[in-house]
Amino acid sequence: MTDPWSATVYATVAAAAPADVTAAVDAADSAFTVWAAMPAFERRAIFLRAADLLDARAEQAIAHMAGEVGGAAPWAGFNVMLAANVFREAAAALTAPRGDVLTSGAPGVLSMAVREPLGVVAAFAPWNAPIILSARAVAAPLAAGNTVVLRPSEAAPISSGLLVADVLHEAGLPAGVLNVVTNDPADAPEIARTLIGDERVRAVNFTGSTGVGRIIGTLAAEHLKPAVLELGGKNSIIVLDDADVDYAVGAAVFGAFANSGQICMSADRVLVHESLAAEFTAKFADAVAGLPTGDPSDPRTVIGPLVNPAAAQRIAGLVADAVAKGAMVLAGGGEPEGALHRATVLTGVTPAANLHHDEAFGPLCVIDTFATDAEAVAMANDTEHGLSAGIITENATHGLRVAAGLRTGIVHINDQSVGDEPQAPFGGVRNSGYGRFGGRWGIDAFSNTRWVTVATEQLPFPG
């Protein structure tokens, strides 16, 4: 892969063929019985060691993210911290209660619902938050007692796969429990079909774009395999009439431009009550125009290069299309320099513009205004996606009333749209996917419920 800042080759990894995928599933299938039977406290110790090892490798991980995807140092450091906590949450889940005692209609019968691992899980991790999302792709399935074949992003095979696998194996994960398959981008469809189609793979999890998620979900459905899909978003931050404007500006700048807007929860739109619009817009545009831009290895950088020059050209195309159809540039704009596109703010984007419907997934944000709470909710819901939202208000009950009308899997009141904690249910609705990662919801997603009864006395049978 190529460093998006220097445009030089950063690293070369193996390009797997379908036979390599089958070999990885062979290894995972062979390791399943032993891993599932390993005492919970032994498995927990592995995850806790992995968390500490990942923390210790922070500088190495930050360098990989800069070299593979242009990740700025603060964002890469956050990736390490949260991924380590994902492993700690997996460790905690291993000894949490898993199952229920049920009421039985038969006398003397103990009835239970117990959770059991599925088998081999196919996991797909993306490039944008590569360390977080590769850890999340494998942690819950492994904690539930499954083995995993992980296919990391072609854009970040080290950060979104190989690094996490090295840490887990160094922590004591047995051979075959986690297997990583890297591939050439041109081979991705065949690799995915081979992996999902293997009869020993019993579930699929995928984090990435909605377009690819449709393909992965269809493949899983063809083979009657459950899937967890965490896909794109068209997220809004709503600034209500009782918001603190300066706080709202800081929150919205972070929510729209952290990791150069390349986060599934990034705010594409900031919807501002008309009574605050003039003050907010002026302060927001000034703040965005002053964001430090450039070398991702500089710890002061906020807006680094996008994953590749094509991504920067795509953002420039969205801006040009919107301006041609009536939008106005308040900050940024201009032509990209290689993979670097300046943080950009637009207003007056019309429904005819591609940006009105398409996920930006880059350093590009739109400001719009509303007059009533109902209008704000309707504008936020005017999308096929439904991942996250932020509501800025000094009145929590006001925020809760507005939140009740939003069709999203996540909403943060008096906060922006980007938030992730390993113990929380993470996922969206509609075209943002289905199923949940995080905490007990992740364990449930990658395990079966079995009904088990024990008759504590001999039962009378007719005849």
N, C-alpha and C positions, 0 to 999 in steps of 0.2 A: 504494500500500500504506500501512498505518497503523502508526505507531510504537507498539509494544506497551506502552511505559512511559507515554508522555504521552497515548495514545489520539487523537493528531492525525494528519492525513495527512502522511506523510513525503515521498512522491514519486509522480508519475504517469508511467507508461510506456505505450508503444503496445500495443494489443491486436491481434495479427496475425490475419488470416483465412487460410484454406487457400491462397489465391492467393499470399500472402506467403511461405508455406512453400515453395511451388513455385519462387518467385523465388529464395529462398535456396539451394535445391538447384541451380537453374540456375547460380548464381554459383559454388558449390562445384565443380560438375562442370566448368565452363569453366576453373577455376583448377587443376584436378588435374594435368594433364600438365606444366605449367610447374613447379609446386611439387615434384612427385615427381622431376623432373629437375634441380632446383637442387642445386649441389654441397653436400656434407654440411657442409663448413666454413662456408659462407655461412648455412646453416640453423642451425648450432650458434651462430653469432654472434647470431642473432636471439633465441634462447632465453636466452642469457647476458645480453643487454641487457634483455630482459623481466624477468629476475629482479632485476636492479639497479633497474629502474624501479619494480617492485612494492615493493621495500624502501623506496624513496624516498617512496612514496605511503602509508606505513603509517598516518599520522594520518587521512588521508582514508578509508582502508579501515576503520579502527576506528570512525569516525563512521558510516559506512554500515551496518556490522553492528549497531551500537547502534540506529540509526534504523529499520532494516528488521525485525530479529528479536530485539532486546533483548540482543544478545551483550555480555557483560561485557568490559571493556577487556583484561584479560590473555588471555582466550580469543581475542579478535579479533586481538591482536598475534601470538599463536601461529599463527593462520590465515595471516597475512601471511608469517611466517618459513617455515612449512612449504611454502606454495604457491610461494614463490620458490625453495626447494630442489627442488620438483617440476620447475620449469623447468630448473634446473641439471642434474638427473638426466637430463632429456630431452636436453639438450645433450650430455652424456657418451655417451648411448646412440647418438647419431648417428654416432659414429666407432668404436663397439665392433664386434667381429667379428659378422657376421650371416650365418650359413650354415655348411655343413660340406662337407668333401671326403669322398666315400663310396668304399667299395671296390667295384670293378666286376668282374664275372665275365668280361668280354670283354677280351682283350689290347689294350693301346694305347688304352684309353678312359679319359678323365678324367671322373669322375662327381661331381656336386655337388648339394647341396640349398641353394637360395638363397631369401632372404626378399624378398618384393615387396609394395608397398602394395595395399590392397584397392580404394580409390576414395573415395567419399563416405561418411563415418561420421556417424550420428545420435547425438548425445550429450544426456543428460538429467542435470542437476545439481540437488541438493536445497538446502534452506535452512539446515540446522542447522550445517554447517561450510562456509559457502558459498564462501569464497575458496579454501580447500584443495580442495574437491570439484569446483569448476568448473575449476580448474587441472588437476586429475587427469583430469577428463572429456575434456580436449582435448589434453593434453601428449603422451601416448603415441601416440594416433592421428596427430597432426601429425608427431611425430618419425619415425614409421614411413613417412611420405610421403603420408599421406592428407589430404584436406580434410575439414572438419567443419561441420555445422550443429548448433549448440548451442541447446537449449531450457532456459533456467534456470527455477528455481522461481518460481511466481507470488508467493510470499511474500518473495522476495529477488532480484528480477530484476537489480538493480545488483550486489550482492555475489556472486551466483552466476552471473554471465554478462557483463554489460556492462562491468564494471570490468576483468576479465581480458582481454576482447577489446580494450578501449582500450589496455591496456598492451602487448599483443602487436603491435597495429598500430603503436603509437608506436615499438616496437622494430624495425619494418621488415617485419613479416609482410605479404606481398603481398595486395592486394585480392582478396576472394573465397575465400581459403584458410580463414578462419574467419568464420562468419556466425551471428548471434544472433537468435533469434525469440522475442519475449516475447508472452504471451497472457493473456487474461482467464481466471480459473479455470473459468468455465462452458464455455469453448471447449477445454479441455485434451484431452478425448478425441478430438475431431475433428482437432486439431493433431497429436496423436501418430499417429493413423491415417494422416493425409496424409503425414507425414514418413517413417514406417517403410514405408508402402506404395509410395513412389516407387521405381521400378525402378532408379534410379541410386544409391540408398542401398544400400551393400553390407554394412554391419554396424551394430550398435546397442550402445551402452553406457548403463547406467542405474544410478544410485545413489539409493536411496530406500526406501520402506516395502515390506514383503513383499507387501501387497495390491496395490499399483500395479505392483510388479515382476512379479507373475503376469500382469497384463494386457499389459505391455510384452513379456515373454517369449513370450506366446501370439501377439501380433502379429508378432514377429520370426519365430517358427516357421512361421506361416502363409505367409510370403514366403520361407522357406528361407534366412534370414539369420542368421549367427552373432551371439550376444549375450554380453556380459559384464554380469552382474547382481550388484550388491553391495547386499544388503537388510538387514532388521532383525536384531536379536539378542536373545537372552534369556540374558545372560552372567552367569557366576558368578566370584567370587573365593573361592578355597578357602584357609582358614587352617589349616595343618597343625599337629600337636601340638608340633612343634619350632620354631614361628615365634616371632619377637620380637614381643610383643603391641603395644608402642608403635609399632613400624614398621608392623605390620599395620593398625593403626587409621589411621595417616596415609595409607597406600596405599589403603585401602578408601574413605576419605572422598573422596580425589581420584577414584578409579575410579567411584564412584557419583554424585558431584555436580558434577564439572567440567561447565561449560556447562549447569548446572541439570539434569544427567542427559540432555540432548538430544544424545547421541552414540550412534551405532550400537553402539559397543563398551562403553557404560556398563554398570556392574555392577548388575543388578536384584537380585542375591542375593549375600549374603556367607555362606558356609558355614563354620562355625567348629567345630574339634574340641571335644568336650564338656569336656575338661580345661581349656580356655582360655575357655570361653563366658562365664562370669560376669564375669571381668575385662574381656574384649574388649567385651562388650555395654555395660557401664557407661561405659567410656571412649569408645566409638564414639558412643553416644547423646549424651554430653556435648559431644563435638567437633562433631557435626552441629547440635545446638541452638545452638551459638555461631557458626555460619557467617554472615558479613556478608551482609545481604540488602537489595536495593532497587535504586537507580538504576544502570543498567549503565554509565553514563559515569563513575561513581566507580571509580577503579582498585582500591579495597579490596573492591568487591563481588564475591562468589563466586556467590550465588544471585540472578540477575536475573529479569526477567519471562520467561515462556515466549513462544512465538512469537505467541500470541494468547489472549484470554480463554477461548476454547473449549478450548484445550489445558490450561489450568489447571483448568477445570471437569472435564475428563476425569480428571485426576489425583485430584481430590477425590472423584469417583465411584468410582474404583478403591479408594481408602482406605475410603470408606463401605461399599462392598460387602464388603471384606475384614473390617472390624470387625464387621459384621452377621453374618458367618459364623465368628467366633471369634478374629480377630486382635486384637492389642493394640498401641496406639500408644506408642512409646518416646520419640519426639521429633517435633516438628512437628505435622502434622495441621491441622485447622481449615478454615475456608472461605477460598478465594482472594480476593485483592483485585485485581480486574481480571485481568490476565494473570500476576500474581505468586502463586505457591504456595510456602509455606515448605518447606524441606528436611524430609523425613519418613522416619522409620524405623519399620518394623513388625516384629513377631515373631508366631509362631503362625498364620501364614497357611495356611489349609487348602486341599486340592485343589479344594474347591467354589468357592473365590474366583476371580473373573476374573483377578486379579493373578497367581495361580499359573501361568497359562499365557500371559497377554497380556504383550507388551513394555510396560514402563512408559513409557519415553521421556520422562522428566521427573524431578523431584527426589524420588524415591521409591525406597526400598531395603528389602529384607527380610532379616532375620537368621534363620538356621536352624542347627541343630547336627547333628553326625555323630559316630559312635563309631569307625569304621574307614575306612581309605582307600577300600576298595571301596564303602562306603556313600556317601562323598563323591562319587566318580565317578558312581555311579548317580543321585544327586540332581542333579548338574550336567548330566548327559545327559538328564534328564527334561524334554525340551522338543523341539519340532519344529525349533528353530533350531540353528545351529552356527557362530557367528562367532568369538567370542574368549573367552578365560578367563585368569585370573590365579591363580597358586599362590604363597602366601606360606610360605616355609620357609627355615631356615638351612642346609639340607642339599640341595645341588643334585641329588645322585643320587636322593634321596627324591622331590624335585619331578619329576624326569624319569620316574620310575616311575609317578607319578600322572598326569602329562601323557600318557603312552602310552595311557591308557584314555579320554581325553576325545575326543569327536567334535566338534572345532572346526577351523576353518581357521587359527586363530591361538592360540597359548598363550604366556604370559609367566611365567617361573619366577622367584620372589622379586620379583615386580612385580604391579601391578594389571592390569586388563583393557584399559585404554585406551592404545594405542600405535600410532604410525604413522610410518614412515620411507619416503621416496620410492623407495629402491632395493630395498625388500623386497616379496615377493609378498603382496598384500593381497586378502583375500576369504574367503568362508565356504563352508559345506557345508549340505546339506539346505535348509530354508526361508530360510537366510541367503544363498542365491544360488549362482552358479557362475562360473568364470573368475577371473582374477587381474589386478589392476592392479599397477603398480610394476615398476621395473627392466626386465630383459630379458623378464619375463613379460608386461608391458604391451605391449611391442613385438611379441612373438609373437602376442598376442591380436588385434592389429589389422593383421596382415599374413598373406599366403599363403606357403606353402612350395612352391616350384617345383623339380622335378627337371630338371637340365640335364646333358647329356653332350656331350663333345667327343671324336670319334675322331681320334687323333693320327696315324693311318695308315689307308690304305684297307682296308676290311674285306672278308673273303671272304663272298660270298653264295651260297647253293646255286643250282645250275642255271646 
